[in-house]
């Protein structure tokens, strides 16, 4: 790409100013600097955090990302903001539970039998679990969901444990006392990303109790993200998943 741009400048078919625009690593929108170079650095284009942004700002950032042919992922976006975007881009998908709006080029989908397990303790934790699941799918990974398998009825977890064990990585979401990641961590031989949620009664302290439980887990191989951060867990899970796939392909 760089060589093509330089040749166009040399032949006069592209001005120096136009070339500078094509070579810029970010686009300054005034209220935001859209990082067009992120996909080259990290493998994924910039993700838009929708909370605190106006629908007009989100749309402008999406336009900038789409102009480079990149996939689009917007997290923590309310329905009214999403509907505004869908009027412009009806091909986008909005998940109301996860509050995620996304679009990905179907041509870029890689067929694979491997998958990430999204394990959710209770129905009240679904918002965070779905944020993780949709994020992982939008970033190109296969996902299998195992919901409402918390420790209060642990037999429900055991019914699916073999399928969970066959995943490359598990994202385990739990509120209340946050015990589920420790149980899963003791039953699988792959990394577990634990996500505490703010679900619970007063002494849960809006997820702090679950966070501390997960941080103090005696099970090995568990990493903990911030409270309600399904996106962060999924992003890391996809990176691990990709490394596992590379290892399989090299065998």
N, C-alpha and C positions, 0 to 999 in steps of 0.2 A: 504493500500500500504506500509506504513512504517513497519508494523508488518511482512509482507511478505518478505521485504528486509532483516530485522533483522534475520528472520528464515533462509533465504538463506545463510547469513553470518555464522550463527551458525552451519549449516550443511556442510559448506565448498563449497557449489555450487556457491557462489558469493564471490569474493575477497573484501577486505576492500576498495581498490581503486575503484572497480566497483560500490560498494555501495555508496561511496562518490559522484560518478558521477550521480547516480540515484537520490540522495537526494539533489543535488545542486539546488539552487533556480534560478541560471542564468548560462548561457553558455558563456564563454569568447572566442570570435572569433578574438580577437586582436584589430580590428577596431570597434567592437560593443560587448556589453554584453547583450545577448538576455534573457529577463526576463521571464523564464518559470513559475514562481510562480504567475504571474499577474492574470491569469484566476481564481486561487483559491482566490485571494484577492479581485478582482473586478468583476469577472463573465465573463470577456472577455479576450482572449489572447492578447498579445502585437500587436499593429498595427504599420505597417512600413510606415514611412514618406519618400516617394521616392525622393523628391527634394533634390539635393545636394549629393545623393549617386550614385555610379556607378552601372551599371547593374550587375556586378559581386558581389558587396557587397550585393545588394538586393537579389540576388539568394542565396547567402550563408546564409543570415538571414532567408529566406523562408525555406531552407533545415533544419535549426535548429528548426523552428517552426513546420514544418511538421513531424519531427522526433518524436515529442510528440503527434502527432495525432490532433493537433489544427487547427482550421479554419485560413485562411490567408486573410488579408486585407492590401493592399498597396495603399496609397493615393498619389496624386500629382506625378504620374509616367507617363512619356512621352511614346509615342507609340513605339519608337525604343527600349526603355528599356523593355517595356511590351512584345514586340515580342521576345526578347531574353529569357524572362521567359517562354513564351508560347511554345517555342521550347522544353523546358525541361518538362513543365507541361501543355500539351494541354487541360487538363480538366479545367483549370482556365478560368475565364471570364474577358475580358477587356472592359470597357466602355470608349470610346474615349472622349465623351463630359465631363464626370466627371473626367477623367484621374484617374480611379480607376481600380485596378486589384484585383480580389478576388476569393476565393474558400471556400465553406462551405460544411460540411458533411450533405447530405440530410437526413440522419437518425436522425439528431439533430433538424430538423425543427419541431416546435410545431404548431399544427393547432389551429387557433383562429380567431374569427370573428372581434375582435377589431383591430384598426389600427391607425397609425400615419398619419396625414395630412401634406403633403408638399405643401405649398402655395407659388407660385412664381409670382412676379409682372409682369415681362416682359421676352420676349424671350432672351434678352441679359443677363439675370440673370440665364439662364438655367445651365451653368457650375456649379455654386455654388449650385443650387437647386438639380441637379442630384448627386452632391457629397453627399449631405445630404440624398437623397432618397436611393442611392445605399449603403451608409454606414449603414443606418437603416435596410435595407433588409439583408445585410451581417451579421449584428449582431442579426438577427433572428426575426425582427418585420415585420408585414404586413404594407404596405405603400399604400396610395392613393395620386395621384398627381393632383394638381389643378394649372395649369400653365396659364400664360398670363391673370391674373385677377387683374391687377394694378388699382390704383385709377383713372387713366385717363379715364377708362371705367368701372366704379364701378358696373354697372349692370351685368357684367360678373361674378363678385364675388358673387352677390346675387343669381345667378342661381344655385350655388353649396353650398350655405351657410348651408343648413340643413345637408348635408353630412359632411361638415367641422365641424359643431357643434357636430356631433356624434363621432368624433375622441377622443382618450384619451389625445392627446397633438398635438399641431400644430407647425410646423417649418415654419416661414414666411420669405421669402427671397425677398429683394427689394434694388434697387439702387436709382439713382437720388436723390430725397428728402427723400426717405425712409418712406413714410407715411403709407404703407399698414399694418404693424403690429398693429398700433394704431386702425385702422378700425376693423381688425379681433379681436383684444383684447377686443373691446367693444361689440362683438357679440357672444362670446363663453364663456363657464363656465369652461374651462380647461386651463392649462398652455400654454403660447405662448412663443416660443423661436425665437427671432428676429435675422435675419442675414443681416447686411448691406453689400452691394457689392460695388466694386470699379467702377461700371458702372455709367457714368454720364459725363456731360460737366465740364469745368474748375472749377467752384465754388463748384462742388461736392467734390473737393480735394481728389480724389481717394478713395471715400467712407467715408471720415470723416464727411461730411455733413449728410449722411444717418445715420451714427453711432450716431451723436449727437441728431438727431431727435428721434431715437429709445430710447436713454437713457433718453430723456426728455418727453417721451410719458405720456399723462395723463390717459391712459387706465391702469387698474390694471392687475396684473398677467403676465406681460411681463418681460422676462429676455433677455439680449442682449449679444451675443458673438462677437468675433472680426471680423473685416472686411474680407469677403470672406471665413469665417470659417464654411462651411457647415458641415464638419466632426464633429467639436466640438458641434454644435447644435444637430446633429443627435445622437451623443453619449449620451448627456444628455436626449434627447427625449426618447431614448430606455430605460434608467434607470427609467424615470417617467412612461413610458408605462408598464414596468414590475411590478412596484409597483401597478399600477391600475389593472393589471390582477390578482395579488395576492389578492387584495381587493375583486374583483369580485368572485374569487374562494372560498373565505372564507364566502361568504354570504349563 
